[in-house]
């Protein structure tokens, strides 16, 4: 393991202090009527989001979402019944899960999946026309 130098320690401490100057969670609760997790920030701003868009919370029961703990000086939210943790600064930046989760649950991915599942006359007709011409056109590498 690399040894921690005094300079590296001071730099890390400065970054931590800077992070604490930004918005942090003061309190959080689940609003079952609106199906939203509501976070009150130290700035006085309230942020709400549907749990189904967040990795670790999607598909969770209301009772499991009802218990939220604010941790790490307001930088983290912990859902003990789900063993799920959210990093508040990332949440405020719109990062709602891992890269893979975000790729699979982005609006573009959801729209593409919806289009792929679609069944209708236009899609069937296009498939028949492509079939008459030998199937889907081959990809041309540049």
N, CA, C and O atoms as a DFTB+ gen file, in Angstrom:
568 C
 N C O
     1  1       0.842      -1.169       0.000
     2  2       0.000       0.000       0.000
     3  2       0.891       1.237       0.000
     4  3       1.896       1.279       0.710
     5  1       0.530       2.239      -0.789
     6  2       1.320       3.469      -0.875
     7  2       1.202       4.260       0.423
     8  3       0.153       4.295       1.065
     9  1       2.305       4.887       0.781
    10  2       2.329       5.671       2.010
    11  2       1.675       7.030       1.766
    12  3       1.884       7.647       0.722
    13  1       0.900       7.483       2.714
    14  2       0.210       8.760       2.616
    15  2       1.157       9.872       3.047
    16  3       1.638       9.897       4.180
    17  1       1.413      10.786       2.125
    18  2       2.293      11.906       2.454
    19  2       1.474      13.019       3.091
    20  3       0.250      13.053       2.971
    21  1       2.161      13.920       3.764
    22  2       1.486      15.055       4.400
    23  2       0.791      15.913       3.354
    24  3      -0.310      16.409       3.590
    25  1       1.426      16.092       2.197
    26  2       0.834      16.905       1.127
    27  2      -0.440      16.258       0.597
    28  3      -1.441      16.940       0.376
    29  1      -0.405      14.943       0.394
    30  2      -1.590      14.236      -0.097
    31  2      -2.717      14.301       0.920
    32  3      -3.882      14.453       0.553
    33  1      -2.373      14.187       2.196
    34  2      -3.376      14.274       3.256
    35  2      -4.034      15.652       3.263
    36  3      -5.257      15.758       3.353
    37  1      -3.222      16.706       3.167
    38  2      -3.761      18.072       3.172
    39  2      -4.640      18.321       1.951
    40  3      -5.667      18.992       2.045
    41  1      -4.233      17.779       0.811
    42  2      -5.024      17.931      -0.412
    43  2      -6.377      17.231      -0.263
    44  3      -7.409      17.786      -0.640
    45  1      -6.371      16.028       0.277
    46  2      -7.615      15.283       0.494
    47  2      -8.512      16.000       1.497
    48  3      -9.730      16.049       1.325
    49  1      -7.912      16.548       2.531
    50  2      -8.681      17.279       3.535
    51  2      -9.321      18.524       2.917
    52  3     -10.470      18.842       3.225
    53  1      -8.597      19.224       2.058
    54  2      -9.136      20.414       1.388
    55  2     -10.305      20.036       0.482
    56  3     -11.309      20.747       0.435
    57  1     -10.177      18.913      -0.242
    58  2     -11.276      18.463      -1.107
    59  2     -12.508      18.133      -0.277
    60  3     -13.629      18.455      -0.669
    61  1     -12.302      17.492       0.870
    62  2     -13.423      17.154       1.752
    63  2     -14.118      18.384       2.290
    64  3     -15.347      18.433       2.345
    65  1     -13.341      19.381       2.688
    66  2     -13.924      20.624       3.195
    67  2     -14.695      21.345       2.098
    68  3     -15.749      21.927       2.357
    69  1     -14.177      21.309       0.875
    70  2     -14.863      21.932      -0.265
    71  2     -16.199      21.227      -0.513
    72  3     -17.209      21.879      -0.778
    73  1     -16.198      19.908      -0.426
    74  2     -17.422      19.134      -0.644
    75  2     -18.484      19.487       0.393
    76  3     -19.674      19.526       0.080
    77  1     -18.053      19.743       1.622
    78  2     -18.996      20.079       2.695
    79  2     -19.586      21.477       2.530
    80  3     -20.595      21.798       3.158
    81  1     -18.973      22.308       1.697
    82  2     -19.527      23.648       1.445
    83  2     -20.668      23.607       0.431
    84  3     -21.445      24.557       0.336
    85  1     -20.772      22.527      -0.320
    86  2     -21.827      22.396      -1.319
    87  2     -23.125      21.929      -0.687
    88  3     -23.188      21.704       0.521
    89  1     -24.167      21.781      -1.508
    90  2     -25.451      21.311      -0.979
    91  2     -25.337      19.888      -0.446
    92  3     -24.716      19.018      -1.057
    93  1     -25.958      19.678       0.716
    94  2     -25.982      18.366       1.363
    95  2     -27.399      18.091       1.828
    96  3     -28.213      19.007       1.942
    97  1     -27.687      16.846       2.092
    98  2     -29.016      16.469       2.582
    99  2     -29.144      16.845       4.050
   100  3     -28.277      16.537       4.868
   101  1     -30.239      17.512       4.361
   102  2     -30.558      17.837       5.755
   103  2     -31.524      16.792       6.309
   104  3     -31.406      16.352       7.453
   105  1     -32.483      16.408       5.462
   106  2     -33.440      15.366       5.830
   107  2     -33.960      14.723       4.548
   108  3     -33.795      15.265       3.455
   109  1     -34.585      13.567       4.697
   110  2     -35.148      12.866       3.545
   111  2     -36.316      12.008       4.008
   112  3     -36.309      11.465       5.113
   113  1     -37.317      11.897       3.145
   114  2     -38.454      11.023       3.438
   115  2     -39.066      10.545       2.127
   116  3     -38.805      11.100       1.060
   117  1     -39.882       9.506       2.231
   118  2     -40.576       8.975       1.068
   119  2     -42.020       9.432       1.112
   120  3     -42.710       9.219       2.109
   121  1     -42.486      10.063       0.036
   122  2     -43.871      10.509      -0.101
   123  2     -44.598       9.459      -0.943
   124  3     -44.516       9.474      -2.171
   125  1     -45.302       8.554      -0.279
   126  2     -45.969       7.446      -0.968
   127  2     -47.072       7.938      -1.897
   128  3     -47.304       7.338      -2.946
   129  1     -47.756       9.021      -1.529
   130  2     -48.837       9.550      -2.355
   131  2     -48.353      10.012      -3.719
   132  3     -49.047       9.846      -4.722
   133  1     -47.178      10.583      -3.751
   134  2     -46.602      11.069      -5.015
   135  2     -45.556      10.112      -5.580
   136  3     -45.025      10.347      -6.665
   137  1     -45.256       9.034      -4.850
   138  2     -44.210       8.081      -5.228
   139  2     -42.899       8.810      -5.523
   140  3     -42.316       8.675      -6.598
   141  1     -42.456       9.590      -4.528
   142  2     -41.224      10.363      -4.662
   143  2     -40.404      10.275      -3.385
   144  3     -40.952      10.292      -2.283
   145  1     -39.096      10.181      -3.539
   146  2     -38.182      10.367      -2.421
   147  2     -37.899      11.859      -2.395
   148  3     -37.466      12.431      -3.396
   149  1     -38.142      12.489      -1.256
   150  2     -37.970      13.935      -1.113
   151  2     -36.751      14.190      -0.235
   152  3     -36.646      13.655       0.870
   153  1     -35.834      15.009      -0.735
   154  2     -34.615      15.343      -0.001
   155  2     -34.594      16.851       0.217
   156  3     -34.649      17.626      -0.738
   157  1     -34.512      17.262       1.486
   158  2     -34.361      18.677       1.813
   159  2     -32.873      18.946       1.940
   160  3     -32.186      18.324       2.750
   161  1     -32.377      19.883       1.131
   162  2     -30.954      20.210       1.127
   163  2     -30.645      21.325       2.117
   164  3     -31.537      22.063       2.533
   165  1     -29.382      21.439       2.487
   166  2     -28.951      22.485       3.418
   167  2     -29.143      23.874       2.824
   168  3     -29.103      24.863       3.556
   169  1     -29.347      23.968       1.526
   170  2     -29.595      25.249       0.860
   171  2     -31.054      25.676       0.973
   172  3     -31.408      26.791       0.591
   173  1     -31.908      24.786       1.502
   174  2     -33.329      25.072       1.600
   175  2     -34.115      24.547       0.409
   176  3     -35.344      24.605       0.407
   177  1     -33.436      24.046      -0.585
   178  2     -34.092      23.508      -1.777
   179  2     -34.523      22.072      -1.500
   180  3     -33.799      21.295      -0.877
   181  1     -35.723      21.740      -1.979
   182  2     -36.238      20.383      -1.859
   183  2     -36.141      19.710      -3.221
   184  3     -36.548      20.287      -4.230
   185  1     -35.613      18.511      -3.256
   186  2     -35.466      17.756      -4.496
   187  2     -36.256      16.462      -4.341
   188  3     -36.150      15.780      -3.322
   189  1     -37.046      16.132      -5.353
   190  2     -37.812      14.894      -5.318
   191  2     -37.581      14.087      -6.577
   192  3     -37.410      14.647      -7.660
   193  1     -37.575      12.771      -6.436
   194  2     -37.377      11.914      -7.602
   195  2     -38.132      10.608      -7.394
   196  3     -38.295      10.158      -6.259
   197  1     -38.598       9.992      -8.493
   198  2     -39.261       8.694      -8.376
   199  2     -38.215       7.615      -8.100
   200  3     -37.184       7.579      -8.772
   201  1     -38.453       6.749      -7.143
   202  2     -37.452       5.736      -6.800
   203  2     -37.147       4.762      -7.926
   204  3     -36.062       4.181      -7.956
   205  1     -38.073       4.571      -8.847
   206  2     -37.854       3.597      -9.916
   207  2     -36.761       3.999     -10.901
   208  3     -36.331       3.172     -11.705
   209  1     -36.298       5.256     -10.857
   210  2     -35.229       5.678     -11.766
   211  2     -33.851       5.556     -11.128
   212  3     -32.847       5.914     -11.745
   213  1     -33.796       5.052      -9.894
   214  2     -32.528       4.968      -9.165
   215  2     -32.154       3.511      -8.915
   216  3     -32.961       2.724      -8.422
   217  1     -30.920       3.168      -9.264
   218  2     -30.424       1.812      -9.031
   219  2     -30.455       1.511      -7.536
   220  3     -29.999       2.316      -6.723
   221  1     -30.987       0.366      -7.185
   222  2     -31.086      -0.039      -5.789
   223  2     -32.434       0.281      -5.173
   224  3     -32.819      -0.319      -4.169
   225  1     -33.160       1.228      -5.772
   226  2     -34.481       1.596      -5.259
   227  2     -35.601       1.143      -6.191
   228  3     -36.748       1.018      -5.762
   229  1     -35.282       0.898      -7.453
   230  2     -36.296       0.529      -8.445
   231  2     -37.024      -0.737      -8.007
   232  3     -36.403      -1.736      -7.644
   233  1     -38.337      -0.673      -8.048
   234  2     -39.163      -1.822      -7.702
   235  2     -39.330      -2.066      -6.217
   236  3     -39.954      -3.050      -5.820
   237  1     -38.785      -1.189      -5.385
   238  2     -38.866      -1.381      -3.932
   239  2     -40.267      -1.071      -3.418
   240  3     -40.980      -0.238      -3.978
   241  1     -40.645      -1.752      -2.354
   242  2     -41.942      -1.525      -1.710
   243  2     -41.907      -0.211      -0.938
   244  3     -40.850       0.232      -0.489
   245  1     -43.073       0.401      -0.791
   246  2     -43.177       1.675      -0.071
   247  2     -42.628       1.564       1.348
   248  3     -41.981       2.493       1.832
   249  1     -42.875       0.451       2.014
   250  2     -42.386       0.270       3.387
   251  2     -40.862       0.272       3.435
   252  3     -40.269       0.748       4.404
   253  1     -40.226      -0.260       2.390
   254  2     -38.762      -0.289       2.345
   255  2     -38.177       1.089       2.056
   256  3     -37.065       1.403       2.481
   257  1     -38.933       1.907       1.333
   258  2     -38.472       3.255       1.001
   259  2     -38.731       4.242       2.134
   260  3     -38.131       5.316       2.180
   261  1     -39.620       3.876       3.041
   262  2     -40.020       4.796       4.113
   263  2     -38.905       5.062       5.113
   264  3     -38.906       6.096       5.781
   265  1     -37.966       4.152       5.220
   266  2     -36.881       4.317       6.188
   267  2     -35.628       4.812       5.464
   268  3     -34.996       4.068       4.714
   269  1     -35.278       6.084       5.701
   270  2     -34.114       6.702       5.060
   271  2     -33.261       7.346       6.141
   272  3     -33.770       8.057       7.007
   273  1     -31.967       7.095       6.082
   274  2     -31.033       7.709       7.026
   275  2     -30.101       8.649       6.269
   276  3     -29.556       8.287       5.226
   277  1     -29.922       9.857       6.799
   278  2     -28.962      10.805       6.237
   279  2     -27.628      10.523       6.915
   280  3     -27.538      10.510       8.143
   281  1     -26.594      10.297       6.111
   282  2     -25.285       9.921       6.647
   283  2     -24.180      10.796       6.067
   284  3     -24.409      11.594       5.158
   285  1     -22.989      10.630       6.608
   286  2     -21.765      11.259       6.091
   287  2     -21.920      12.773       5.943
   288  3     -21.643      13.341       4.887
   289  1     -22.368      13.410       7.021
   290  2     -22.526      14.871       7.037
   291  2     -23.483      15.358       5.951
   292  3     -23.349      16.482       5.466
   293  1     -24.447      14.523       5.569
   294  2     -25.431      14.910       4.564
   295  2     -25.023      14.581       3.145
   296  3     -25.740      14.925       2.206
   297  1     -23.891      13.923       2.964
   298  2     -23.445      13.558       1.618
   299  2     -24.021      12.222       1.162
   300  3     -23.928      11.878      -0.016
   301  1     -24.614      11.470       2.082
   302  2     -25.146      10.164       1.728
   303  2     -26.539       9.926       2.260
   304  3     -26.915      10.451       3.308
   305  1     -27.306       9.128       1.529
   306  2     -28.617       8.653       1.969
   307  2     -28.531       7.135       2.021
   308  3     -28.063       6.499       1.076
   309  1     -28.983       6.562       3.123
   310  2     -28.940       5.109       3.286
   311  2     -30.355       4.589       3.483
   312  3     -31.119       5.126       4.285
   313  1     -30.695       3.544       2.748
   314  2     -31.984       2.868       2.852
   315  2     -31.704       1.510       3.490
   316  3     -31.402       0.551       2.780
   317  1     -31.801       1.410       4.835
   318  2     -31.384       0.194       5.534
   319  2     -32.118      -1.071       5.114
   320  3     -31.510      -2.140       5.053
   321  1     -33.398      -0.975       4.827
   322  2     -34.157      -2.177       4.454
   323  2     -33.740      -2.714       3.092
   324  3     -33.933      -3.893       2.794
   325  1     -33.171      -1.844       2.271
   326  2     -32.745      -2.247       0.928
   327  2     -31.230      -2.412       0.841
   328  3     -30.708      -2.892      -0.165
   329  1     -30.533      -2.013       1.892
   330  2     -29.069      -1.970       1.893
   331  2     -28.574      -1.194       0.674
   332  3     -27.652      -1.623      -0.020
   333  1     -29.203      -0.047       0.429
   334  2     -28.860       0.802      -0.713
   335  2     -28.369       2.150      -0.209
   336  3     -28.884       2.692       0.769
   337  1     -27.371       2.676      -0.890
   338  2     -26.806       3.973      -0.533
   339  2     -26.780       4.870      -1.755
   340  3     -26.489       4.423      -2.864
   341  1     -27.089       6.144      -1.540
   342  2     -27.015       7.142      -2.601
   343  2     -26.044       8.228      -2.178
   344  3     -26.023       8.635      -1.017
   345  1     -25.245       8.694      -3.116
   346  2     -24.307       9.778      -2.883
   347  2     -24.990      11.057      -3.353
   348  3     -25.241      11.219      -4.547
   349  1     -25.291      11.955      -2.438
   350  2     -26.098      13.139      -2.737
   351  2     -25.491      14.000      -3.849
   352  3     -26.230      14.378      -4.759
   353  1     -24.190      14.338      -3.838
   354  2     -23.653      15.140      -4.945
   355  2     -23.860      14.478      -6.312
   356  3     -24.165      15.170      -7.284
   357  1     -23.703      13.171      -6.404
   358  2     -23.927      12.477      -7.676
   359  2     -25.401      12.529      -8.061
   360  3     -25.733      12.717      -9.231
   361  1     -26.270      12.365      -7.092
   362  2     -27.709      12.433      -7.330
   363  2     -28.084      13.795      -7.911
   364  3     -28.886      13.881      -8.841
   365  1     -27.499      14.855      -7.359
   366  2     -27.786      16.204      -7.841
   367  2     -27.245      16.435      -9.250
   368  3     -27.728      17.311      -9.968
   369  1     -26.248      15.653      -9.642
   370  2     -25.701      15.744     -10.998
   371  2     -26.467      14.854     -11.970
   372  3     -26.160      14.824     -13.162
   373  1     -27.456      14.131     -11.467
   374  2     -28.257      13.270     -12.325
   375  2     -27.702      11.874     -12.492
   376  3     -28.160      11.126     -13.356
   377  1     -26.720      11.508     -11.677
   378  2     -26.156      10.160     -11.740
   379  2     -26.983       9.286     -10.798
   380  3     -26.919       9.433      -9.577
   381  1     -27.750       8.386     -11.378
   382  2     -28.724       7.614     -10.608
   383  2     -28.343       6.148     -10.449
   384  3     -29.154       5.343      -9.992
   385  1     -27.127       5.800     -10.820
   386  2     -26.665       4.425     -10.685
   387  2     -25.347       4.228     -11.401
   388  3     -24.697       5.192     -11.806
   389  1     -24.955       2.977     -11.556
   390  2     -23.708       2.649     -12.245
   391  2     -23.826       3.018     -13.722
   392  3     -24.919       3.298     -14.214
   393  1     -22.696       3.016     -14.422
   394  2     -22.715       3.336     -15.856
   395  2     -23.641       2.383     -16.604
   396  3     -24.389       2.793     -17.492
   397  1     -23.580       1.117     -16.235
   398  2     -24.426       0.129     -16.910
   399  2     -25.908       0.416     -16.652
   400  3     -26.723       0.389     -17.573
   401  1     -26.244       0.690     -15.388
   402  2     -27.634       1.005     -15.029
   403  2     -28.102       2.227     -15.821
   404  3     -29.192       2.226     -16.392
   405  1     -27.277       3.256     -15.848
   406  2     -27.646       4.490     -16.545
   407  2     -27.846       4.225     -18.039
   408  3     -28.775       4.762     -18.642
   409  1     -26.984       3.403     -18.636
   410  2     -27.111       3.099     -20.061
   411  2     -28.406       2.350     -20.353
   412  3     -29.061       2.596     -21.366
   413  1     -28.766       1.440     -19.465
   414  2     -29.976       0.641     -19.681
   415  2     -31.253       1.398     -19.345
   416  3     -32.324       1.050     -19.842
   417  1     -31.154       2.430     -18.508
   418  2     -32.348       3.130     -18.047
   419  2     -32.412       4.585     -18.496
   420  3     -33.221       5.356     -17.981
   421  1     -31.570       4.967     -19.449
   422  2     -31.622       6.335     -19.955
   423  2     -32.875       6.496     -20.817
   424  3     -33.405       5.507     -21.324
   425  1     -33.349       7.723     -20.989
   426  2     -34.530       7.924     -21.839
   427  2     -34.331       7.378     -23.251
   428  3     -35.264       6.821     -23.830
   429  1     -33.128       7.527     -23.817
   430  2     -32.876       7.031     -25.168
   431  2     -32.960       5.507     -25.212
   432  3     -33.530       4.938     -26.144
   433  1     -32.391       4.849     -24.202
   434  2     -32.437       3.383     -24.160
   435  2     -33.870       2.898     -23.996
   436  3     -34.277       1.918     -24.621
   437  1     -34.626       3.583     -23.159
   438  2     -36.022       3.193     -22.938
   439  2     -36.834       3.372     -24.225
   440  3     -37.675       2.538     -24.560
   441  1     -36.570       4.476     -24.946
   442  2     -37.279       4.731     -26.193
   443  2     -36.921       3.667     -27.228
   444  3     -37.797       3.162     -27.930
   445  1     -35.629       3.327     -27.324
   446  2     -35.195       2.290     -28.258
   447  2     -35.814       0.943     -27.940
   448  3     -36.228       0.215     -28.842
   449  1     -35.878       0.611     -26.659
   450  2     -36.474      -0.657     -26.247
   451  2     -37.958      -0.678     -26.585
   452  3     -38.494      -1.700     -27.014
   453  1     -38.616       0.462     -26.388
   454  2     -40.043       0.544     -26.698
   455  2     -40.258       0.354     -28.197
   456  3     -41.178      -0.347     -28.616
   457  1     -39.406       0.980     -28.997
   458  2     -39.509       0.833     -30.446
   459  2     -39.248      -0.594     -30.886
   460  3     -39.902      -1.098     -31.799
   461  1     -38.296      -1.244     -30.242
   462  2     -37.973      -2.624     -30.579
   463  2     -39.094      -3.590     -30.250
   464  3     -39.260      -4.609     -30.919
   465  1     -39.868      -3.270     -29.213
   466  2     -40.993      -4.135     -28.822
   467  2     -42.253      -3.850     -29.637
   468  3     -43.204      -4.630     -29.610
   469  1     -42.255      -2.742     -30.354
   470  2     -43.456      -2.333     -31.076
   471  2     -43.821      -3.364     -32.142
   472  3     -42.960      -3.949     -32.798
   473  1     -45.116      -3.559     -32.286
   474  2     -45.624      -4.447     -33.328
   475  2     -46.710      -3.677     -34.059
   476  3     -47.700      -3.250     -33.464
   477  1     -46.514      -3.514     -35.309
   478  2     -47.517      -2.778     -36.057
   479  2     -47.332      -2.983     -37.544
   480  3     -46.385      -3.627     -37.995
   481  1     -48.253      -2.422     -38.286
   482  2     -48.252      -2.571     -39.733
   483  2     -47.008      -2.013     -40.395
   484  3     -46.440      -2.654     -41.280
   485  1     -46.575      -0.833     -39.985
   486  2     -45.422      -0.198     -40.619
   487  2     -44.159      -1.020     -40.394
   488  3     -43.364      -1.205     -41.315
   489  1     -43.976      -1.507     -39.185
   490  2     -42.779      -2.291     -38.873
   491  2     -42.804      -3.619     -39.633
   492  3     -41.787      -4.039     -40.183
   493  1     -43.950      -4.269     -39.664
   494  2     -44.076      -5.546     -40.367
   495  2     -43.861      -5.356     -41.865
   496  3     -43.212      -6.178     -42.512
   497  1     -44.403      -4.276     -42.411
   498  2     -44.258      -3.988     -43.834
   499  2     -42.790      -3.736     -44.190
   500  3     -42.299      -4.232     -45.204
   501  1     -42.099      -2.969     -43.357
   502  2     -40.679      -2.691     -43.598
   503  2     -39.866      -3.979     -43.540
   504  3     -38.939      -4.159     -44.330
   505  1     -40.199      -4.873     -42.621
   506  2     -39.487      -6.144     -42.505
   507  2     -39.719      -7.000     -43.748
   508  3     -38.792      -7.646     -44.237
   509  1     -40.947      -7.010     -44.261
   510  2     -41.244      -7.780     -45.479
   511  2     -40.469      -7.226     -46.669
   512  3     -39.904      -7.988     -47.454
   513  1     -40.442      -5.899     -46.805
   514  2     -39.707      -5.266     -47.910
   515  2     -38.216      -5.579     -47.819
   516  3     -37.579      -5.875     -48.830
   517  1     -37.662      -5.514     -46.618
   518  2     -36.243      -5.853     -46.442
   519  2     -36.000      -7.311     -46.802
   520  3     -34.970      -7.642     -47.389
   521  1     -36.936      -8.180     -46.454
   522  2     -36.814      -9.602     -46.766
   523  2     -36.795      -9.855     -48.263
   524  3     -36.058     -10.719     -48.737
   525  1     -37.600      -9.108     -49.014
   526  2     -37.643      -9.257     -50.472
   527  2     -36.305      -8.874     -51.096
   528  3     -35.917      -9.404     -52.137
   529  1     -35.605      -7.941     -50.440
   530  2     -34.324      -7.462     -50.964
   531  2     -33.137      -8.212     -50.361
   532  3     -31.995      -7.768     -50.487
   533  1     -33.396      -9.329     -49.716
   534  2     -32.287     -10.109     -49.166
   535  2     -32.026      -9.871     -47.695
   536  3     -30.975     -10.254     -47.181
   537  1     -32.949      -9.258     -47.025
   538  2     -32.784      -9.039     -45.584
   539  2     -32.217      -7.669     -45.263
   540  3     -32.089      -6.797     -46.123
   541  1     -31.892      -7.519     -44.021
   542  2     -31.364      -6.243     -43.540
   543  2     -30.052      -5.938     -44.263
   544  3     -29.221      -6.829     -44.442
   545  1     -29.863      -4.692     -44.677
   546  2     -28.616      -4.331     -45.374
   547  2     -27.397      -4.578     -44.487
   548  3     -27.440      -4.370     -43.274
   549  1     -26.313      -5.025     -45.118
   550  2     -25.067      -5.269     -44.394
   551  2     -24.446      -3.935     -43.993
   552  3     -24.555      -2.941     -44.711
   553  1     -23.793      -3.936     -42.832
   554  2     -23.088      -2.736     -42.378
   555  2     -21.820      -2.581     -43.196
   556  3     -21.103      -3.549     -43.451
   557  1     -21.556      -1.362     -43.598
   558  2     -20.353      -1.065     -44.365
   559  2     -19.362      -0.402     -43.434
   560  3     -19.670       0.628     -42.836
   561  1     -18.149      -0.990     -43.296
   562  2     -17.153      -0.357     -42.425
   563  2     -16.433       0.736     -43.197
   564  3     -16.134       0.612     -44.384
   565  1     -16.172       1.799     -42.475
   566  2     -15.524       2.956     -43.105
   567  2     -14.028       2.816     -43.084
   568  3     -13.319       3.697     -43.572
